[in-house]
Amino acid sequence: MLAPATFRRGDTYGMAGTSPNLGRYIAGLTFFTQVTGISVAELDYAPAGLSKEFKKIALESAENARLNPRMVMVSQYTEEE
C-alpha cells in the first residue's frame, strides 16, 4: 500500500484529515477512474470536512475527465449559484 505524500513547505493541508485538499481529492478520483474505467459519479466516500458542494464538484470533474479526457468541460456548478 502506498502512503500519501505530505510536504512541509507551504502545505497547510496535512494528511491527518484536519483540512481536506480539494485538489488532492479530485486528483485521486481522476487517477482511480482513468486506471480502472469505473465511474465515480455515485461514490459515497469523501474526506472528512469536505462540504457536499465541493464533493459534487470533485465527482463531476473526475467523471468529465473519464468521459472526455482530452476536452475542457464546462462545469454545471458556477459561482452564480
Secondary structure, DSSP 8 states (H G I E B T S, - for coil): -------STT--S-TTSSS--HHHHHHHHHHHHHHH----TT-----TT--HHHHHHHHHHHHHHHH-TTS----S--TT-
